[in-house]
Amino acid sequence: MDIYVKVSGETPPIRGRRGASSSSSPLPLFCRAFSSHRSRHLSAAAFKSPWRSPLAVLFSPQQKPLPLGFSIITQLKPLPLDLSNINLLCSLCSEASRRPLCSKTTKQKKHMHQFGKATKVFAYYGLTSPPYKLDALEPYLSRRTLELHWGGIHRGYVDKLNEQIAKSTLYGCTMEELIKTTFNNGNPLPEYNNAAEIWNHDFFWESMQPNGGKLPPGSLLQQIEKDFGSYSNFRDEFVQSAMKLFGSGWVWLALKTNEKKLTIFRTSNAVCPLVWGDIPIIGLDMWEHAYYLDYKDDVSKYVNDFMDHLISWHSATARMFRAQAFVNLGEPKIPVA
């Protein structure tokens, strides 16, 4: 999960076309921590904006300044979310807001000084882009569906959660900590649904890839054959589980940490396996907005297309390797035909 930083303060007066001056208004600036593929170094500087107020900017690998918050910046690679990187970004943004590169009049400098004193930095949860272009899953999931699903519904969960935690004691939790805490042993707190749906959707996007489907590779296939008898049995059980889901929810392939085996199960609404300590491997969104534009009421075709053409066994294998760091599965025993 990427973190956005909001630098807020008071803007200097904005002059209209006829020279009229409007009153000062709060200026929220949203930015995001990034690094290049070759360097982990962040640099920032002041940027002269149309509003005559300083904005912090990051530099791309091509050394082209990008104003923070512009959509083009999402093409860069996010930094690891450790404390040092967050502190560095906050200090850069704060410093940039106080040291404009361009010369100012005395009156403008006064407004800059007031803006600098009012500057305060907050960390927020951000909307993570799918790991492919929005039209990359066609013809099975259209660009129109992803624009609605990711750009509308997923974004809505992010915005609502940020509003909820702005003044909450839960501010500063990682997403997984937030989900486990707000689940509250089955009595969810108000923040739970939005937090869980953000995590579920991030997981769902990464559970798919262009030219997906087919058979899982190597050790994952062996584990599936061990726990389900055969890949065909696994596939049939996953499809049947999805078709039996009443209402909205999710279908999961997850590693049960206590039983030490892969299991298929479905959850209602926003519930995800993290709340029980299970390790999800694949997740399928069964909310109507995930498929209706492309499949209408043909849910069976949606689920089968997911299994045959969209599922990312590359992501599933990586998740399985990570899971084995926490759960000792031993040597898989493949049933004899």
Secondary structure, 3 states (H helix, E strand, C coil): CCEEEEEECECCCCECCCCCECCCCECCEEEECEECCCCCCCCEEEEECCCCCEEEEEECCCCCEEECCCHHHHHCEECCCCHHHHHHHHHHHHHHHHCCCCCCCHHHHHHHHHHHHHCEEEEEECCCCCCCCCCCCCCCCCHHHHHHHHHHHHHHHHHHHHHHHCCCCCCCCCHHHHHHHHHHHHCCCCCHHHHHHHHHHHHHHHCECCCCCCCCCHHHHHHHHHHHCCHHHHHHHHHHHHHCCCCCEEEEEEEECCCCEEEEEEEECCCCHHHHCCEEEEEEECCHHHCHHHHCCCHHHHHHHHHHHHECHHHHHHHHHHHCCCCCCCCCCCCCC
